[in-house]
Amino acid sequence: MADAEHERPKAPRTQRVWLSVYWAAAAINTWLLVIGLASAAEFTLPSLVAVTLAFVSTLIGAIFATRILRHGVTTTVFVRSTTTVRVIAVAWVLLEVAIVSAGVLSVVTGIDTKDLDWSGGFAGAVGSISILAVLGPGYKEYREAVAP
């Protein structure tokens, strides 16, 4: 009976779904970072830097979202306070699909991967922006959500 008294109420479905998206983005970035580091000779430096920045920014964002959810906020507050994190997570997932697609296209067509790596400079710019966004506006949204 004592356990039931201290049990946390279940978070609303919307919050749980978005939290899953944030952690999925962080997991994808972790996987890509491990692959990139394991076969660094096959990837361009800008792509490795971009994946590293993606990993860091989505991991920080997922941690912020988890802490906000555990704080027991309303769905409106959760959605408002994870706007920056949501944009970063979705953008990175879409960009990484494009990066992986270039690798698949390379295998299918026989074209060199470096000729298809259009994303290096773009991904590096997005990486820099995403880390600044999660540490700037993302952190501000987090602090506002968990403030007493």
Secondary structure, DSSP 8 states (H G I E B T S, - for coil): -HHHHH------HHHHHHHHHHHHHHHHHHHHHHHHHHTGGGS-HHHHHHHHHHHHHHHHHHHHHHHHHHTT--HHHHHHHTHHHHHHHHHHHHHHHHHHHHHHHHHHH---HHHH-THHHHHHHHHHHHHHHHHTHHHHHHHHHH--
